[in-house]
Amino acid sequence: MLLPWNRKKTPSHRPPKPPTEALTTQAVVWLLAALALAVAPQIWNLSVWLTVFFMAVAAWRWWIAVGNRKLPPRWLVLGMVMLVGVGVIADHRTLFGRDAGVALLTAMTACKLLESYTLRDGVVLSFLGYLLVMSNLLYSQEIPLMAWLLAVIVVLLAAQILIHPQHDGLQRLAPLRLTARMVALAIPVMLILFVLFPRIPGPLWGLPRDAHKGRTGLSEEMMPGTVSQLSKSDEVAFRVRFAEPPPPPSALYWRGPVLWNFDGWRWTGGSWPNSEPAPLTPEGAPVDYTVILEPSNRLWLLALDLPASLPPQATMTNAFQVLRRQPVNEVYRYAMRSYLRYRTGEMSVRERQSALRLPSSGNPRARALALEWSQREVRPAARVNAALALFREQAFYYTLNPPLLGRDSVDEFLFRTRQGFCEHYASAFVFLMRAAGVPARVVTGYQGGERNTLGDYLIVRQSDAHAWAEVWLQDRGWVRVDPTAAVAPSRIQEGLYAAIPEEAALAFLTRRGGENAWLNQWVMSWDALNNAWNEWVLAYGPDRQREFLSSLGFGSMDWGRMTIAMSIGLSGLGLLYGGWRWRRRRLRDPVARVWGQFCARLARQGFPRSPQEGPLAYAARVAVQRPEWAEPVWAVARLYADLRYGPIALPGDVRQLQRLVWRFRVGRSARNVQNISY
């Protein structure tokens, strides 16, 4: 009896593990270059320590690969993973969201570099590189960045090719040429899918909450300094293309948030989306236009005052403010119709109460002045004119840098500083009107715009942000009143740059003086290119897709028809490419093609040609073994040798070779070549 410890262990029959394929130095270097290029645009979004960490790890991994040194031990890599994870949490207070997610992805990619050794590790790194490329799109989708990312993808593809051992022989720029050719061949497929793939409204998946933070634009509230700070930015808010010649600049009031509530310092909204707006009675021809709105992470859509139509998936509040059901987190293109001259109907009791509400105390001098107007002037329109005359006749100044105001902000502005921007004048005017018994509200938005003659559209920048007032008058309804026009009429007629004396306070692209004329022309050219990119790429949604396909003569296109058209387009493209390849193969070298056909014919009879065997040696071997074929085989071999290795291949000689090969038939060779002179 054998004791357990004396028993012989039966040998295991498990198959041996396949040998591990290690990454070559060339593949590692290309991967490092591709990953560094993918992370480069994120330098402005990452913490300084994380950027330094990634660069240091990439340099360390390059030093290991070039010197054929050992990778760091597993415990060291694990410790680094824990430390950078804690660092990301300390920076962002979370591991979720856009900024934290991109930081964590960058940190983990750097740590993965220190344990990458096999072919499988290289594939994982390449896919991490594609994720890093896509993470850049969460911050910007502008043309320069897209061109950069396309170049990064080409380098990533080259690195992915070099990971595999069979491509290890590619030297210098050969991988780039190969991948560039692959990308060029994929462009027609990409265009067909882009144009015909059915679009759905909204994104395919949800994005992090902070994916759209940092957007500049109008706010849901207004206080002293809100609009003036926004006017120092030259970023584009939206672009407009009119169906007919645009209205004059003084009529270009782009309606945004409407503010009803005032607490003595801050104006906030008070619209009720479930309430219907007052009836609109047009008093002139409509204005049709298309707006290309930049992302704002807001619900409201800008429209020319006063909107009379709604884009899809949008509603209108009781204050004629257009709201979208989803925040504008992408370039959004929509068509609108507005009336510049109009009358509105009666307002509700709730609206009247809100349009007359003031804080119970504060600003006593402004209240007293308004009470004097209400006792002296019976008609509300006369009280409006009295307030405008105050701004027009007294020493008020329009400036981007007004003095700070205290608790009684309206009194201090009207009777002490008298320096302010549009929000100061709109706020003080609406306060005076309410105190005088005239229903009034504040409207914020944009005023004016700069025409781009190259693209025939209007550019409205953040510097065009503006605030004005609306008063309700009997038999006229809500009437727009802009107190800024009483102080600085050039602001309404010519734009902000004409009304602000301190040019240095303006955004650079807002200065339109003669010394910047050449720069302005270059800016307009670049903006025209950006507008085309926005209209045809970023804003190519369901509506734009149907509009474009209808213009091509496809008529009304639904999902099914677009899918069929896409399938037909891809199939046709495949047939065209196959035909081109076949024709190119035929026309590449007719002499080699005919000789290959002749050798294949002999190989089927048991006489294959060796790779190192020349044409004359091959013919001699065949002639010895099959004497009846000697004459035609020698004729074909001699003519092929003359054409291949002679000075010039004449077209007549090539056709003669084709005839010799065509007439050569196994078993009938002697009869077939009788009438051919060799």
C-alpha positions as CSV (number, residue, x, y, z in Angstrom):
1,M,0.0,0.0,0.0
2,L,1.3,3.3,-1.0
3,L,1.1,6.2,1.4
4,P,-0.2,9.4,0.0
5,W,3.1,11.1,0.1
6,N,4.7,8.2,-1.7
7,R,2.3,8.2,-4.7
8,K,3.7,9.5,-7.9
9,K,1.9,12.5,-9.3
10,T,0.4,11.9,-12.7
11,P,1.9,14.2,-15.3
12,S,-0.4,17.0,-16.4
13,H,-1.6,16.9,-20.0
14,R,-2.4,20.6,-20.3
15,P,-1.1,22.1,-23.5
16,P,1.8,24.4,-23.1
17,K,1.1,28.1,-23.1
18,P,2.0,29.8,-26.4
19,P,5.1,31.9,-26.3
20,T,4.5,35.5,-25.4
21,E,5.0,38.0,-28.2
22,A,6.8,41.0,-26.9
23,L,6.4,44.5,-28.2
24,T,9.2,45.7,-30.4
25,T,11.1,48.9,-29.6
26,Q,9.7,50.5,-32.8
27,A,6.1,49.7,-31.8
28,V,6.6,51.2,-28.3
29,V,8.1,54.4,-29.6
30,W,5.2,54.9,-32.1
31,L,2.7,54.2,-29.3
32,L,4.3,56.7,-27.0
33,A,4.3,59.3,-29.8
34,A,0.6,58.7,-30.6
35,L,-0.5,58.8,-26.9
36,A,1.5,62.0,-26.3
37,L,-0.2,63.7,-29.3
38,A,-3.6,62.6,-28.1
39,V,-3.0,64.1,-24.6
40,A,-1.4,67.3,-25.9
41,P,-4.7,69.3,-26.5
42,Q,-5.8,68.4,-22.9
43,I,-2.8,70.2,-21.3
44,W,-5.1,73.2,-20.7
45,N,-7.7,71.0,-19.0
46,L,-5.5,68.8,-16.9
47,S,-3.8,69.7,-13.6
48,V,-0.2,70.6,-13.9
49,W,1.0,67.7,-11.7
50,L,-0.9,65.2,-14.0
51,T,0.6,66.7,-17.1
52,V,4.1,66.4,-15.6
53,F,3.3,62.9,-14.4
54,F,2.2,61.7,-17.9
55,M,5.3,63.3,-19.6
56,A,7.7,61.8,-17.0
57,V,6.1,58.3,-17.4
58,A,6.2,58.5,-21.2
59,A,9.9,59.5,-21.1
60,W,10.6,56.7,-18.6
61,R,8.9,54.1,-20.8
62,W,10.9,55.4,-23.8
63,W,14.2,55.0,-21.9
64,I,13.2,51.4,-21.0
65,A,12.4,50.5,-24.6
66,V,15.4,52.1,-26.2
67,G,17.8,50.6,-23.7
68,N,16.1,47.2,-23.6
69,R,15.7,47.6,-19.8
70,K,13.3,45.9,-17.4
71,L,9.9,47.2,-16.6
72,P,9.4,48.5,-13.0
73,P,8.1,45.9,-10.5
74,R,4.3,45.3,-10.2
75,W,4.2,46.7,-6.6
76,L,5.6,50.0,-7.8
77,V,3.1,50.4,-10.6
78,L,0.3,49.5,-8.2
79,G,1.5,52.2,-5.7
80,M,1.5,54.8,-8.5
81,V,-2.0,53.8,-9.5
82,M,-3.2,54.4,-5.9
83,L,-1.4,57.7,-5.6
84,V,-2.7,59.2,-8.9
85,G,-6.2,58.0,-8.1
86,V,-6.1,59.9,-4.8
87,G,-4.7,62.9,-6.6
88,V,-7.6,62.9,-9.1
89,I,-10.1,62.7,-6.2
90,A,-8.4,65.5,-4.4
91,D,-8.5,67.7,-7.5
92,H,-12.1,67.1,-8.5
93,R,-13.8,65.7,-5.4
94,T,-15.1,62.8,-7.5
95,L,-14.2,60.2,-10.1
96,F,-17.2,60.9,-12.2
97,G,-17.9,63.7,-14.7
98,R,-16.1,65.1,-17.6
99,D,-13.0,66.7,-16.0
100,A,-12.5,63.9,-13.4
101,G,-13.1,61.2,-16.0
102,V,-10.6,62.6,-18.5
103,A,-8.0,63.1,-15.7
104,L,-8.5,59.5,-14.6
105,L,-8.2,58.2,-18.1
106,T,-5.0,60.1,-18.7
107,A,-3.5,58.9,-15.4
108,M,-4.4,55.2,-15.9
109,T,-3.1,55.3,-19.5
110,A,0.3,56.5,-18.1
111,C,0.3,53.7,-15.5
112,K,-0.6,51.2,-18.2
113,L,2.6,52.2,-20.1
114,L,4.7,50.9,-17.2
115,E,3.3,47.4,-17.4
116,S,3.0,47.1,-21.2
117,Y,5.1,44.3,-22.6
118,T,3.1,42.0,-24.8
119,L,1.2,42.4,-28.1
120,R,-2.1,42.4,-26.1
121,D,-0.8,45.3,-24.0
122,G,-0.1,47.2,-27.2
123,V,-3.6,46.7,-28.5
124,V,-5.1,47.9,-25.1
125,L,-2.9,51.0,-25.3
126,S,-4.0,51.8,-28.8
127,F,-7.6,51.6,-27.8
128,L,-6.9,53.8,-24.8
129,G,-5.4,56.3,-27.3
130,Y,-8.7,56.3,-29.3
131,L,-10.6,57.1,-26.0
132,L,-8.2,59.9,-25.3
133,V,-8.8,61.3,-28.9
134,M,-12.6,61.2,-28.2
135,S,-12.2,62.9,-24.8
136,N,-11.0,66.0,-26.6
137,L,-14.3,66.4,-28.3
138,L,-16.0,67.0,-24.9
139,Y,-14.2,70.3,-24.8
140,S,-14.2,71.5,-28.4
141,Q,-15.1,70.5,-31.9
142,E,-13.5,73.3,-33.8
143,I,-11.7,72.9,-37.1
144,P,-8.1,73.1,-35.9
145,L,-8.7,70.5,-33.2
146,M,-10.4,68.2,-35.6
147,A,-7.5,68.4,-38.0
148,W,-5.1,67.7,-35.1
149,L,-7.1,64.7,-34.0
150,L,-7.3,63.3,-37.6
151,A,-3.4,63.4,-37.6
152,V,-3.4,61.7,-34.2
153,I,-5.6,58.9,-35.6
154,V,-3.2,58.3,-38.5
155,V,-0.3,58.0,-36.1
156,L,-2.4,55.7,-33.8
157,L,-3.2,53.4,-36.8
158,A,0.5,53.3,-37.7
159,A,1.4,52.3,-34.2
160,Q,-1.4,49.7,-34.2
161,I,0.1,48.2,-37.4
162,L,3.6,48.1,-36.0
163,I,2.4,46.2,-32.9
164,H,2.0,43.0,-35.0
165,P,5.3,41.2,-35.8
166,Q,4.6,40.8,-39.5
167,H,4.9,44.6,-40.0
168,D,8.1,45.0,-38.0
169,G,10.1,45.5,-41.2
170,L,8.4,48.8,-42.0
171,Q,11.0,51.5,-41.6
172,R,10.8,55.3,-41.2
173,L,7.6,56.8,-42.7
174,A,6.3,53.7,-44.3
175,P,3.7,53.1,-41.6
176,L,2.4,56.6,-42.0
177,R,2.1,56.2,-45.8
178,L,0.2,53.0,-45.3
179,T,-2.2,54.4,-42.8
180,A,-2.7,57.6,-44.7
181,R,-3.7,55.5,-47.7
182,M,-6.1,53.5,-45.5
183,V,-7.7,56.7,-44.2
184,A,-8.0,58.1,-47.8
185,L,-9.8,55.0,-48.9
186,A,-12.1,55.3,-45.9
187,I,-13.1,58.9,-46.6
188,P,-15.8,58.0,-49.3
189,V,-17.4,55.5,-46.9
190,M,-17.3,58.1,-44.2
191,L,-19.1,60.7,-46.4
192,I,-21.8,58.3,-47.4
193,L,-22.4,57.3,-43.8
194,F,-22.4,60.9,-42.7
195,V,-24.9,62.1,-45.3
196,L,-27.3,59.1,-45.3
197,F,-27.1,57.5,-41.9
198,P,-30.5,58.3,-40.2
199,R,-30.1,61.1,-37.6
200,I,-32.1,61.1,-34.4
201,P,-32.8,64.2,-32.3
202,G,-30.6,64.6,-29.3
203,P,-27.5,62.6,-28.4
204,L,-27.2,58.8,-28.5
205,W,-26.1,58.7,-24.9
206,G,-26.1,61.0,-21.9
207,L,-23.0,63.1,-21.2
208,P,-21.6,64.0,-17.7
209,R,-23.2,66.9,-16.0
210,D,-20.1,69.0,-16.2
211,A,-19.6,68.2,-19.9
212,H,-20.9,71.6,-20.9
213,K,-19.8,73.9,-18.1
214,G,-17.7,76.9,-18.8
215,R,-20.1,78.2,-21.6
216,T,-20.4,81.9,-21.8
217,G,-23.6,83.6,-22.5
218,L,-26.7,85.3,-21.0
219,S,-27.7,84.4,-17.5
220,E,-31.1,83.8,-15.9
221,E,-30.6,86.9,-13.8
222,M,-29.2,90.4,-14.2
223,M,-27.4,92.7,-11.7
224,P,-25.0,95.6,-12.2
225,G,-22.0,94.4,-14.1
226,T,-23.6,91.2,-15.5
227,V,-24.0,92.4,-19.1
228,S,-20.9,94.7,-19.1
229,Q,-18.7,91.8,-18.2
230,L,-20.2,89.6,-20.9
231,S,-19.6,92.5,-23.4
232,K,-15.9,92.1,-22.9
233,S,-15.9,88.8,-24.7
234,D,-15.6,88.5,-28.5
235,E,-16.8,84.9,-28.7
236,V,-19.5,84.2,-31.2
237,A,-23.0,83.7,-29.7
238,F,-24.8,82.9,-32.9
239,R,-24.9,83.6,-36.6
240,V,-28.0,84.5,-38.7
241,R,-28.7,84.1,-42.3
242,F,-31.7,86.1,-43.6
243,A,-33.9,85.0,-46.5
244,E,-34.0,88.6,-47.8
245,P,-31.9,91.7,-47.1
246,P,-31.5,92.1,-43.3
247,P,-33.3,94.8,-41.4
248,P,-31.3,97.9,-40.3
249,P,-29.1,97.6,-37.2
250,S,-31.4,99.6,-35.0
251,A,-34.1,96.9,-35.5
252,L,-31.9,93.9,-34.6
253,Y,-33.1,93.1,-31.1
254,W,-32.5,89.4,-30.4
255,R,-34.9,88.4,-27.6
256,G,-33.6,86.2,-24.8
257,P,-34.6,85.8,-21.1
258,V,-37.4,88.1,-19.8
259,L,-37.0,89.3,-16.2
260,W,-39.9,90.3,-13.9
261,N,-38.7,90.1,-10.3
262,F,-36.5,92.8,-8.6
263,D,-35.2,92.5,-5.0
264,G,-33.5,95.9,-4.9
265,W,-30.3,94.6,-6.5
266,R,-30.9,91.6,-8.8
267,W,-33.5,91.0,-11.6
268,T,-34.7,87.4,-12.0
269,G,-37.1,85.6,-14.3
270,G,-40.7,85.1,-13.7
271,S,-42.2,83.7,-16.9
272,W,-44.7,80.9,-16.8
273,P,-44.1,78.3,-19.6
274,N,-47.6,76.9,-19.2
275,S,-49.2,80.3,-19.8
276,E,-50.1,81.3,-23.4
277,P,-48.5,84.5,-24.7
278,A,-50.7,87.5,-25.5
279,P,-52.2,87.5,-29.0
280,L,-49.8,89.0,-31.6
281,T,-51.2,91.3,-34.3
282,P,-48.6,91.9,-37.1
283,E,-48.2,95.4,-38.6
284,G,-45.8,94.7,-41.3
285,A,-44.1,92.0,-43.5
286,P,-42.5,89.1,-41.7
287,V,-38.8,88.5,-41.5
288,D,-37.6,84.9,-42.3
289,Y,-34.2,83.9,-41.1
290,T,-32.1,80.9,-39.9
291,V,-30.1,81.0,-36.7
292,I,-27.0,78.9,-36.1
293,L,-26.7,79.0,-32.3
294,E,-23.5,78.1,-30.5
295,P,-23.7,75.8,-27.5
296,S,-24.8,77.7,-24.3
297,N,-26.0,74.9,-22.0
298,R,-29.3,76.9,-21.7
299,L,-32.8,76.2,-22.7
300,W,-33.6,79.5,-24.5
301,L,-33.3,80.2,-28.2
302,L,-32.6,83.6,-29.5
303,A,-35.1,85.2,-31.9
304,L,-35.6,88.5,-33.5
305,D,-38.1,90.6,-31.5
306,L,-40.9,89.6,-31.8
307,P,-41.0,85.9,-32.7
308,A,-44.1,84.5,-34.5
309,S,-43.1,80.9,-35.1
310,L,-41.5,78.0,-33.2
311,P,-38.8,75.5,-34.3
312,P,-39.4,71.8,-33.6
313,Q,-39.3,70.7,-29.9
314,A,-39.7,74.3,-28.7
315,T,-42.3,76.3,-26.7
316,M,-43.0,80.0,-26.1
317,T,-43.6,81.5,-22.7
318,N,-46.2,84.2,-21.9
319,A,-43.3,86.8,-22.4
320,F,-42.6,85.6,-26.0
321,Q,-39.4,83.9,-24.9
322,V,-38.6,80.8,-27.0
323,L,-37.5,77.8,-25.0
324,R,-36.1,74.5,-26.2
325,R,-37.1,71.3,-24.4
326,Q,-33.4,70.3,-24.1
327,P,-30.4,72.5,-23.3
328,V,-28.5,73.7,-26.3
329,N,-25.3,71.7,-25.8
330,E,-24.4,71.4,-29.5
331,V,-24.4,73.8,-32.5
332,Y,-28.1,74.1,-33.2
333,R,-29.6,75.4,-36.4
334,Y,-33.3,76.4,-36.6
335,A,-35.5,78.5,-38.8
336,M,-37.6,81.4,-37.4
337,R,-40.1,84.0,-38.5
338,S,-40.5,87.3,-36.7
339,Y,-42.4,90.6,-37.0
340,L,-40.6,93.9,-36.3
341,R,-43.8,95.9,-36.1
342,Y,-46.6,94.4,-34.0
343,R,-49.3,94.9,-31.3
344,T,-50.0,92.5,-28.5
345,G,-53.3,91.9,-26.7
346,E,-54.4,92.3,-23.2
347,M,-52.2,90.9,-20.4
348,S,-53.5,88.8,-17.5
349,V,-54.1,90.0,-14.0
350,R,-51.1,87.9,-12.9
351,E,-48.8,89.5,-15.4
352,R,-50.0,93.0,-14.4
353,Q,-49.2,92.3,-10.7
354,S,-45.8,91.0,-11.6
355,A,-45.1,94.0,-13.9
356,L,-45.8,96.5,-11.1
357,R,-44.2,94.7,-8.2
358,L,-41.4,96.4,-6.3
359,P,-39.6,95.8,-3.0
360,S,-41.4,97.3,0.0
361,S,-38.6,99.7,0.7
362,G,-35.4,101.1,-0.8
363,N,-34.5,103.8,-3.4
364,P,-36.7,106.6,-1.9
365,R,-35.5,109.3,-4.3
366,A,-36.4,107.3,-7.4
367,R,-39.8,106.5,-5.9
368,A,-40.5,110.1,-5.2
369,L,-39.5,111.2,-8.8
370,A,-41.7,108.5,-10.3
371,L,-44.6,109.6,-8.0
372,E,-44.2,113.1,-9.2
373,W,-44.4,112.0,-12.9
374,S,-47.6,109.9,-12.2
375,Q,-49.3,112.9,-10.5
376,R,-48.2,115.3,-13.3
377,E,-48.7,113.0,-16.3
378,V,-52.0,111.2,-16.8
379,R,-51.0,109.2,-19.8
380,P,-48.5,106.4,-19.3
381,A,-46.8,107.2,-22.5
382,A,-46.0,110.6,-21.2
383,R,-44.3,109.1,-18.1
384,V,-42.2,106.9,-20.4
385,N,-41.1,110.0,-22.3
386,A,-40.3,111.8,-19.0
387,A,-37.9,109.0,-18.0
388,L,-36.3,109.0,-21.4
389,A,-35.9,112.8,-21.3
390,L,-34.1,112.4,-17.9
391,F,-31.5,110.1,-19.5
392,R,-31.2,112.2,-22.6
393,E,-30.9,115.6,-21.0
394,Q,-29.0,115.0,-17.9
395,A,-25.2,114.1,-17.7
396,F,-25.4,110.4,-18.0
397,Y,-22.5,108.4,-19.4
398,Y,-22.3,105.0,-21.2
399,T,-19.3,103.0,-20.0
400,L,-18.0,99.4,-19.6
401,N,-16.4,100.3,-16.2
402,P,-19.1,102.0,-14.1
403,P,-18.5,102.8,-10.4
404,L,-19.7,100.3,-7.8
405,L,-23.2,100.8,-6.3
406,G,-24.5,100.4,-2.8
407,R,-27.7,99.0,-1.3
408,D,-30.0,101.7,-3.0
409,S,-28.5,100.9,-6.4
410,V,-31.1,102.8,-8.4
411,D,-30.8,106.0,-6.4
412,E,-27.1,105.9,-6.5
413,F,-27.0,105.4,-10.2
414,L,-29.7,108.1,-11.0
415,F,-28.5,110.8,-8.6
416,R,-24.8,110.2,-7.9
417,T,-22.7,108.1,-10.3
418,R,-24.7,108.5,-13.6
419,Q,-22.3,106.1,-15.2
420,G,-23.4,102.7,-16.3
421,F,-23.9,100.1,-19.0
422,C,-27.1,98.9,-20.6
423,E,-28.2,96.9,-17.5
424,H,-28.0,100.0,-15.3
425,Y,-30.2,102.0,-17.6
426,A,-32.7,99.2,-18.2
427,S,-33.0,98.4,-14.4
428,A,-33.4,102.0,-13.4
429,F,-35.9,102.7,-16.2
430,V,-38.1,99.7,-15.3
431,F,-38.0,100.6,-11.6
432,L,-39.1,104.2,-12.4
433,M,-41.9,102.9,-14.6
434,R,-43.3,100.5,-12.0
435,A,-43.0,103.2,-9.3
436,A,-45.0,105.5,-11.7
437,G,-47.7,102.9,-12.2
438,V,-46.7,101.7,-15.7
439,P,-46.3,97.9,-16.1
440,A,-42.8,97.2,-17.2
441,R,-40.2,94.4,-17.4
442,V,-36.6,93.8,-18.3
443,V,-35.6,91.9,-21.5
444,T,-32.1,90.6,-22.0
445,G,-30.6,89.4,-25.2
446,Y,-28.4,90.8,-28.0
447,Q,-28.6,93.9,-30.1
448,G,-27.1,94.4,-33.6
449,G,-24.4,92.2,-35.2
450,E,-21.6,92.3,-37.7
451,R,-22.3,91.4,-41.3
452,N,-19.9,89.0,-43.0
453,T,-20.0,89.8,-46.7
454,L,-18.0,86.7,-47.6
455,G,-20.8,84.4,-46.4
456,D,-23.7,86.8,-46.5
457,Y,-24.7,86.3,-42.9
458,L,-24.7,88.2,-39.6
459,I,-22.3,87.5,-36.7
460,V,-23.6,88.2,-33.2
461,R,-20.9,88.1,-30.5
462,Q,-21.1,88.0,-26.7
463,S,-20.0,91.7,-26.9
464,D,-23.4,92.4,-28.5
465,A,-25.2,91.4,-25.3
466,H,-27.8,94.0,-24.3
467,A,-30.6,94.7,-21.9
468,W,-33.7,96.8,-22.7
469,A,-37.2,97.4,-21.3
470,E,-40.8,96.7,-22.3
471,V,-43.7,98.8,-21.0
472,W,-47.4,97.9,-21.4
473,L,-49.5,100.7,-23.0
474,Q,-53.2,100.5,-23.6
475,D,-54.2,99.8,-27.3
476,R,-50.6,98.9,-28.1
477,G,-49.7,96.1,-25.7
478,W,-46.1,95.5,-24.9
479,V,-43.8,98.2,-26.4
480,R,-40.0,98.0,-26.5
481,V,-38.3,100.9,-25.0
482,D,-34.4,101.1,-25.0
483,P,-33.2,103.7,-22.5
484,T,-29.6,103.1,-23.7
485,A,-30.6,104.7,-27.0
486,A,-31.4,107.9,-25.2
487,V,-27.8,108.0,-23.7
488,A,-25.7,106.4,-26.5
489,P,-27.7,106.2,-29.7
490,S,-24.5,105.2,-31.6
491,R,-24.6,101.9,-29.6
492,I,-27.8,101.0,-31.3
493,Q,-27.0,102.3,-34.8
494,E,-23.3,101.2,-35.1
495,G,-22.5,98.8,-32.3
496,L,-20.6,98.7,-29.1
497,Y,-17.3,99.8,-30.6
498,A,-18.8,103.1,-31.7
499,A,-20.3,104.0,-28.2
500,I,-17.4,103.1,-25.9
501,P,-14.6,105.7,-25.8
502,E,-12.2,103.5,-24.0
503,E,-11.2,101.2,-26.9
504,A,-8.8,99.2,-24.7
505,A,-11.7,97.9,-22.7
506,L,-13.3,96.2,-25.7
507,A,-12.6,92.7,-26.8
508,F,-9.9,92.5,-29.6
509,L,-12.3,91.3,-32.4
510,T,-14.8,94.0,-31.4
511,R,-12.5,96.8,-32.4
512,R,-13.2,97.7,-35.9
513,G,-11.0,100.7,-36.5
514,G,-9.2,101.4,-39.7
515,E,-5.9,100.1,-38.3
516,N,-7.4,96.7,-37.9
517,A,-9.1,96.5,-41.3
518,W,-6.7,93.9,-42.7
519,L,-7.1,91.8,-39.6
520,N,-10.9,92.1,-39.7
521,Q,-10.9,90.8,-43.3
522,W,-8.9,87.8,-42.2
523,V,-11.2,87.2,-39.3
524,M,-14.2,87.3,-41.6
525,S,-12.7,84.7,-43.9
526,W,-11.9,82.4,-41.0
527,D,-15.4,82.9,-39.6
528,A,-17.0,82.1,-43.0
529,L,-15.1,78.8,-42.9
530,N,-16.3,78.1,-39.3
531,N,-19.9,78.9,-40.2
532,A,-19.8,76.4,-43.1
533,W,-18.3,73.8,-40.7
534,N,-21.1,74.6,-38.2
535,E,-23.9,74.4,-40.7
536,W,-22.9,71.3,-42.6
537,V,-21.1,69.3,-40.0
538,L,-21.9,70.2,-36.4
539,A,-25.5,71.2,-37.0
540,Y,-26.2,68.4,-39.5
541,G,-29.2,67.0,-37.5
542,P,-32.5,65.4,-38.6
543,D,-34.0,68.6,-40.0
544,R,-30.8,69.6,-41.8
545,Q,-30.4,66.1,-43.2
546,R,-34.0,66.1,-44.6
547,E,-33.5,69.5,-46.0
548,F,-30.3,68.6,-47.8
549,L,-31.6,65.3,-49.2
550,S,-34.7,67.1,-50.5
551,S,-32.5,69.7,-52.2
552,L,-30.8,66.8,-54.0
553,G,-34.1,65.6,-55.4
554,F,-34.7,62.7,-53.0
555,G,-38.0,64.1,-51.8
556,S,-39.3,63.2,-48.4
557,M,-36.9,60.8,-46.8
558,D,-37.7,58.6,-43.8
559,W,-35.5,56.1,-41.9
560,G,-36.3,53.2,-44.2
561,R,-35.5,55.1,-47.4
562,M,-32.3,56.6,-46.0
563,T,-31.2,53.1,-44.9
564,I,-31.8,51.7,-48.4
565,A,-30.0,54.7,-50.0
566,M,-27.1,54.2,-47.7
567,S,-26.9,50.5,-48.5
568,I,-27.0,51.2,-52.3
569,G,-24.4,53.9,-51.9
570,L,-22.0,51.6,-50.0
571,S,-22.6,48.7,-52.4
572,G,-22.0,50.9,-55.4
573,L,-18.8,52.3,-53.8
574,G,-17.6,48.7,-53.2
575,L,-18.3,47.8,-56.8
576,L,-16.5,50.9,-58.1
577,Y,-13.5,50.2,-55.9
578,G,-13.4,46.5,-57.0
579,G,-13.6,47.5,-60.6
580,W,-10.8,50.0,-60.2
581,R,-8.6,47.5,-58.5
582,W,-9.2,44.9,-61.2
583,R,-8.5,47.4,-64.0
584,R,-5.4,48.7,-62.3
585,R,-4.2,45.1,-61.9
586,R,-4.7,44.5,-65.6
587,L,-3.0,47.7,-66.7
588,R,-0.2,47.6,-64.3
589,D,2.2,45.4,-66.4
590,P,0.8,43.6,-69.4
591,V,4.0,41.7,-70.1
592,A,4.2,40.3,-66.6
593,R,0.5,39.5,-66.7
594,V,0.7,37.5,-69.9
595,W,3.9,35.7,-68.8
596,G,2.1,34.8,-65.5
597,Q,-0.8,33.3,-67.5
598,F,1.6,31.2,-69.6
599,C,3.4,29.9,-66.5
600,A,0.0,29.1,-64.8
601,R,-1.0,27.1,-67.9
602,L,2.2,25.0,-67.8
603,A,1.9,24.6,-64.0
604,R,-1.5,23.0,-64.4
605,Q,0.2,20.3,-66.6
606,G,2.8,19.6,-63.9
607,F,5.5,22.0,-64.8
608,P,5.5,24.8,-62.1
609,R,8.2,27.4,-62.4
610,S,10.5,27.9,-59.4
611,P,10.8,31.4,-58.0
612,Q,14.5,31.5,-58.7
613,E,14.2,30.1,-62.2
614,G,14.6,32.5,-65.2
615,P,12.4,32.3,-68.3
616,L,15.1,30.7,-70.6
617,A,16.0,28.1,-68.0
618,Y,12.3,27.3,-67.4
619,A,11.8,26.9,-71.2
620,A,14.8,24.6,-71.5
621,R,13.5,22.4,-68.7
622,V,10.0,22.1,-70.2
623,A,11.4,21.5,-73.7
624,V,13.6,18.6,-72.5
625,Q,10.7,16.9,-70.7
626,R,8.1,17.6,-73.4
627,P,9.8,17.9,-76.8
628,E,6.5,18.5,-78.7
629,W,6.1,21.8,-76.8
630,A,9.7,23.0,-77.4
631,E,9.1,25.3,-80.3
632,P,6.2,27.4,-78.9
633,V,7.6,27.4,-75.3
634,W,11.0,28.7,-76.6
635,A,9.2,31.3,-78.7
636,V,7.2,32.6,-75.7
637,A,10.2,32.6,-73.3
638,R,12.6,34.3,-75.8
639,L,10.1,37.1,-76.5
640,Y,9.3,37.6,-72.9
641,A,13.0,37.8,-72.0
642,D,13.6,40.4,-74.7
643,L,10.6,42.5,-73.6
644,R,11.4,42.2,-69.9
645,Y,15.2,42.7,-70.0
646,G,15.6,44.5,-73.4
647,P,15.9,48.3,-73.8
648,I,12.4,49.1,-75.0
649,A,9.1,47.1,-75.0
650,L,7.3,48.1,-78.2
651,P,3.5,47.8,-78.3
652,G,3.7,45.5,-81.3
653,D,5.9,43.1,-79.5
654,V,3.6,43.0,-76.5
655,R,0.7,42.1,-78.7
656,Q,2.8,39.4,-80.4
657,L,3.5,37.9,-77.0
658,Q,-0.2,37.9,-76.2
659,R,-1.0,36.1,-79.4
660,L,1.7,33.5,-78.8
661,V,0.3,32.7,-75.3
662,W,-3.3,32.8,-76.5
663,R,-2.6,30.3,-79.4
664,F,-0.5,27.9,-77.2
665,R,-2.7,25.0,-76.3
666,V,-1.5,21.9,-74.6
667,G,-1.8,18.9,-76.9
668,R,-2.3,21.1,-80.0
669,S,0.8,23.3,-79.8
670,A,2.4,22.1,-83.1
671,R,-0.7,22.9,-85.1
672,N,-1.4,26.2,-83.3
673,V,2.0,27.7,-83.9
674,Q,2.4,26.8,-87.6
675,N,1.0,30.1,-88.9
676,I,3.0,32.3,-86.4
677,S,6.4,33.6,-87.2
678,Y,8.7,33.7,-84.2
